[in-house]
Amino acid sequence: MTQLRIGIAGYGVIGKRRRICVDSNPHLKTVAVCDKKFVDDGNLEDGVAYSRSYARLFDHDLDAVLVCMSNDMAAEITITALSKGMHVFCEKPPARNMAELAGVIKAESIQPGIKLMYGFNHRYHDSVQDALRLIKSGELGKIINMRGVYGKSKLVTFDQADWRAKREMAGGGVLLDQGIHMVDLMRLFAGEFVDVHSFISNNHWKYDVEDNAYALMRTQDGIVAMLNSSATQWRHQFSLDINLEKGSVILRGILSGSKSYGSETMTIVHANPDRDNGDPKEATQQYNHDPSWTAEIDEFANVIINNLPIENGTSHDALMTMKLVHQIYYADSSWRDRYSIPNPN
């Protein structure tokens, strides 16, 4: 049985959660971890090596690295691992900016046999998977528009380091940190957006990264999407309405570690404009289990062992989602000028 030797760069909340997924997969074995919170180098009680420096991670014989570091380190560690011929799974966002991500993609191109996968975790939620299957079936016709809200109450919470509110480390605020999931899902359902208008604000928390982003976007074939990514959503919210020619798919809540986004549900609306008068037939399904973290790591292992193409979280996905995030930043001329946001095109 093939067993891949895994190193984890960043052993905080996310790194530890990813390790649980690694250890539950019979084809994966955690060999070493690193995190600046360690005071020295040594071994954990279970024998896994630990170190303060990510450079020491590469002293070990590794097949793959999971990058769970702060945004300023993501591209650097990914490039280092790729250059050493190691497969990489990197959490979102893939980098602080487009220039850093371009460096990653160049490094990937030099190693065509190496797998690089990004952690767009929300794609693996059952509600999203079911919605995608339904929409692709054509049962409800083509998408007309989408409205999405993804919001939390703060940029920095009790379990998050304050680097998230520092532009030099984070690269951006709530849109890049959390809203990127909604941006990625909108791309997943509708395709690429060519027209983008936005307002970006940091008027409430006063950090030098945004605490609200409002975007209005349109694809080449006319699908319109409205997005609010917010760090002033006092009641945490995840909602995505997808309106189609013959009905709607409504996603509410997302199962998360904080359990603050409510129940995860998908409501299917079958429209009948001649009879319903705005009160159509609908059915709601609730999801009580979150398989997304395990499913994502299991797929990463599978594509390496069986040399398969990556279906979700490719470097192209990362590139196009990051590009759209930066188009939203760039579209607000005052924000663009204040922070010298380059044109992502």
N, C-alpha and C positions, 0 to 999 in steps of 0.2 A: 504494500500500500504506500503510495506516494505521500510524504508528509513534508510540507513546506515550512521552512524555518523563518519565523516572523520577528521583526523588530518594530517596536512602537515608539515613535518620536513624539513625545508629549504624553505624560501619564497623569493628566488631570481627570476631570469628570468624563470627557468624551473618550480619552485614551483608555481609561479603565472599562468603560462600557464596551468599547470595541474589543478589548481583550476577552471579555466574557464571550463574545461572538466567536472570536478566534479559537478559544479553548473548547468551545462546544462543537467545533468542526473537526472530525477525525483526520482530515488532511492538512491541518494547520497546527503549528506548535509555537508558542511564544518563547523566544530565546532571550531577548533583551529589551529593556525599556530605558528611556531617558527622560529627564525632566529637571528643570532648573531648581525645583523645590527640594530635590535631594541634596543633603549636606555633604555627601561623599560618594564614592563608588563602591559597589559591593554586590551582594546577592540578596534577593528577597527570600522569605522563609521557604518558598517553593523551589528555590534554586535559580530562578530567573535573574539574570544580571541586570543591575541598574547603574546609571551614571548621571551626572549632572549635564555633561556635554553631549550634544547629538553626534559629534565627531567620534566619540568612543563607541557609539552604536555600531559604527562600521568596522570596528575591530573584530566583530563577531562574523561568523560564516552565516550570512543571511540570504534567503531567496527573495524576500519581499519586505517592504517597509510600509507601515501605516503612518501617515503624517497627520498628527492631531495637534499641531502647534498653533501659536498665534499667527495672524495673517502675514506679518513681516517675515516669518521664517518659512512659510509654506513653499514658495517657489524655490528658495535656496536649497532646502533639504530634498525636494523632489528632483531637482537637477542633479544634485550630488548622488542620490541613489540611482537614478537612471544612468549616469556616467559610469557607475560601478557595475552595471548590468543587472540591477535589481528591479523587480516589479514594484510598482508603487500604487497604493491606495491613498488618496489625499482628501481630507475633508474640504467642504466648501468654506469660504470662497477659495478658488485655486491660487489666487495671488492678490496683492493689493491693487494692482492696476494692469492695464493691457500690455505694457512694456515687459513687466515681469512674466506674464503668461506667455508672451511671444518667446521668451528665453526658454521656458519649459518645453514648448512645442518644438523648438529647434533641437533641444536635447533629445526629445522623444524620437524625432526623425532620424537621428543618428543610430538609434537602437531599435530597428524595426521589429525585432522578435520579443521585445519587452512590453509587458502590459502596463498601461497607465489608466487608472480608473478614478473618477471623482465621486465623492459622497453626496449626491443629491438624494438624500434619504427619503424625501416625501414621495418620490416616484414609486417607492416600494410599499406604501400603505395600501391596504386592501381596498379602501374606498376609492383611491385614485386609480388603481388597477381596474376595478370594476367599471368606473366611469369611462376610462379610456376604451375598454372593450365595447361598451354600449355605444359610444360615439363613433367608433370605427365601424360598427356594424351597419350604420346608416339608418337604423330604425327610427331615429328622431330627425333625420335630415341633416342638413349642413348647419354649422355654427353661424349664428348671427352676431352675437356679442358675448362678452364676459365681464363680470365685475368681481374684483377680488380685494379683500381686506385681510391683512396679516399684521396684528398689532400686539404689543406688550406695553407694560407700564413704565419701563425704565430702559436706559441703555446699559446700565451697570446694575446687576442684581447681586444678591448675597452669594451666589455660586459662580459669578463671572469676574475675572480679573479686570481691573480698570483700563487695561490696554484697549478695550473695545471703544473707549471714548477718546482715544488719542489718534489723530489722523496719521501721524508718522508711523504708527504701528499697525493700525487697523485698515487704513486706506479709505475707509468710509464708515458710515454709521448704520442705522437700522436697516436701510435698504440693502447694503452689501452683506450685512451679518445675517439678518432673518428674511428680509423681503426677497432675497435672491431665490429662495425656495418658490415663492409665488411667481416670480418672473420665469423661472424654469418650467413650472407647471403650465403657465400660459403658453409658452413656446411649445411644450409637449402637445397640448391640445390644438393649438391654432396654427403653428408654424412660425415663420419669421415675421417680425414687425418692421415695416419700412418707414412709417411716419410716427414720430414721437414728440409729444408736448408734455411739459412738466412744470411743477412748482416744487422746489426743495427748501426745507426750512430747518433751522436749529434755534428757533425763537424761544422755546420753552426751557430745555435743559442747558442751553448756552455752551455746549461743547463745540469744538471745531469740526464736528461731524454731524450729519443730519439726524434729527429726531422725527422728521416726517418727510415722506416723498409722495407726491400725488402725480400720477401719470395717466395720459390718454394716448393710446397707441392704436395703429391700424396696420393690418397686413396688406399685401399686394392685392389680394382678392376681396378686401373689404371687411374683414372681421375686425371689430372694434373692441378694445379691452380697456377697462378703467381699473386702476390700481391705487390703493393707499397702503403704504408701508409705514407703520407708526410705532413710536415709543412713547406715545401719550394715550394709549388705549388702556384705560384704567381697568376695565374688564377685558382680560386677554381674549383675543378673537382670531379665529381662522375661518374664513368663509370665501367660497368661490361659487358664483352663479354662472352657469353656462347655458345660454338661451339658444335654442336651435329652431329649425323651421317647424317641427312638429311637437315641441315640448322643451323641457328644461332638465338639466342635471344640476342639483344643488348640493354642494359639499359643505358641511358644517363641522367644526371642531376637528381637532387632530390629537391623537393619543401621543402624549409626550411625557418626559420624565417629570416635569413640573405638575402635570395633571391639571393645569389651570386653563386649558382651552376647551373644556367641556367634552361631552360625548362626541365621538366620531360617527357621523351619519352621512348617508347619501340618500337624497330624495329624488325620485324620478317622477316628472310631471308629464302627462300625456295631454297635450293641448287639443281642444276642440272649440275653435273660436265661434262656431255657429251655435253652440249650446252652452258653453261653460261661463261666459261672461266674467272671466277673471277668477273663476273658482273651479279649476279643472280637477280631474282625477289624479291622485298622486299616491305614491307608496314610499315609505321611508324604511331604510335598513340601518341598523345600528351595529357598529363594530366594537367588540370588546377585547380584542387582542391585537397587539402591534407586532407583526412579524418582520418589520422593515429592516431593523438593524441586522438581524441574523441573516435574512434573505440577501441583503446587499453583500455581506462578507462571504456568504456561501457562493454567490455568483462570481465574486472576485477569485475565489479559489478554483472554481470550475473553469473559468476562462484560461487560467494559467495552466492547470493540469491537463486540460484537453485541447489547449491551443485554439480556443474559440474566439470569435470577435466579441467585443464588449457591446452590449445592447443599450445599456443605460450608463450615463456618466462618462462618456468618451471625452477625449480632449477637445473634440469638436463641439460637443454639448457645452463644455466649460467655456470654450472660446465664445460661442454665440450667446450664451447666457450672460457672461461678463460683458460682452459688447453691448447688449441691450441695457444692462444696469448702467453702464457708462454713457450710453445714449440718453438715458433718463437724466443723469447728472448734467450732461452737456446741454440738454434742451432748455434748461433754465439759464438764461443769459447772465443773470445776476450771480447765481451760484458758480457758473462757469468762470466768470471773471474774478470772483473773490478767491477761488482756490485754483485758478489756472488749470482748469480741466481740459485736457487735450481732446480733439475730435477723435472718437474711437474708430471712425471710418478711414 
